[in-house]
Amino acid sequence: MADPSGAGLRAGYLFGLVAYAWWGLVPLYFAQVKHVPPAEILANRIVWSIGLMAGLTVLTRSWPDLFRVLGSRRLVLTLLLSAVLLSGNWLLYIYATVTGQVTEASLGPAR
């Protein structure tokens, strides 16, 4: 059912704005840590993400859902493939940012 007050639409715009702002600020962070190897930045991101997701799983009491997913070989392999692809994408993006190629990483090589 549609939200008659439009609060959901406003929240969506706000979330979109925050996501775009965050995405725009991430290269500034990577530029500050360019002395750190890209693989180490990615590893740090993975470790923090695991901790955050474990905390959210505890807070939302979603352990049964987690165990259901882990019990399915197909779901685990699908998640593993997506994690590998996302990690590769992030590693390339971090490398491009650290080496000063943000525009090329975002839009492709200049001709």
C-alpha positions in Angstrom: 0.0 0.0 0.0 1.3 3.4 -0.9 2.4 5.8 1.9 -0.1 8.7 1.7 2.2 11.1 3.6 5.1 10.7 1.2 7.5 9.9 4.1 8.7 6.8 2.4 9.5 8.7 -0.8 11.4 11.4 1.2 13.3 8.7 3.1 14.3 7.1 -0.2 15.6 10.4 -1.6 17.5 11.0 1.7 19.0 7.5 1.5 20.0 8.0 -2.1 21.6 11.3 -1.4 23.6 9.8 1.5 24.7 6.9 -0.7 25.9 9.2 -3.5 27.7 11.5 -1.0 29.3 8.5 0.6 30.4 7.1 -2.7 31.8 10.5 -3.7 33.8 10.7 -0.4 35.3 7.2 -0.5 38.1 8.2 -2.9 39.2 10.9 -0.5 39.6 8.3 2.2 41.6 6.0 -0.1 43.8 9.0 -1.1 44.7 9.5 2.5 45.8 5.9 3.0 47.6 5.5 -0.4 50.7 4.4 1.4 48.9 1.2 2.4 48.8 -1.6 -0.2 45.4 -1.9 -1.9 45.1 -5.6 -0.8 45.6 -4.6 2.8 42.8 -1.9 2.5 40.5 -4.6 1.0 41.4 -7.1 3.8 40.7 -4.5 6.4 37.3 -3.7 4.8 36.4 -7.4 4.7 37.3 -7.9 8.4 35.3 -4.9 9.5 32.4 -6.0 7.4 32.4 -9.5 8.9 32.3 -7.9 12.4 29.5 -5.5 11.5 27.4 -8.3 10.0 28.0 -10.5 13.0 26.9 -7.7 15.3 23.8 -7.0 13.2 23.0 -10.8 13.2 23.1 -10.8 17.0 21.1 -7.6 17.3 18.3 -8.8 15.0 18.5 -12.4 16.3 18.8 -13.7 12.8 20.9 -16.8 13.7 18.3 -19.3 12.4 18.3 -17.6 9.0 22.1 -17.6 9.0 22.2 -21.3 9.8 19.6 -22.0 7.2 21.7 -20.3 4.5 24.9 -22.0 5.7 23.1 -25.4 5.5 22.5 -24.9 1.7 25.5 -25.8 -0.4 24.0 -23.9 -3.4 23.4 -20.7 -1.4 26.9 -20.9 0.1 28.5 -21.3 -3.3 26.4 -18.5 -4.7 27.4 -16.2 -1.9 31.1 -17.2 -2.2 31.0 -16.4 -6.0 29.4 -13.0 -5.3 31.9 -12.3 -2.6 34.9 -13.1 -4.9 33.5 -10.9 -7.7 32.8 -8.0 -5.3 36.2 -8.3 -3.8 37.8 -8.2 -7.2 35.7 -5.2 -8.1 36.7 -3.4 -4.9 40.4 -4.3 -5.2 40.4 -2.8 -8.7 38.6 0.3 -7.5 40.9 0.8 -4.5 44.0 0.3 -6.8 42.7 2.8 -9.3 42.0 5.4 -6.5 45.3 4.9 -4.8 47.2 5.3 -8.1 45.2 8.5 -9.0 43.0 7.0 -11.6 39.6 7.7 -10.1 38.1 9.1 -13.3 39.3 6.2 -15.3 37.9 3.8 -12.7 34.5 5.6 -12.8 34.1 6.4 -16.5 36.7 4.3 -18.3 40.0 5.3 -20.0 40.2 8.7 -21.6 40.8 8.7 -25.3 
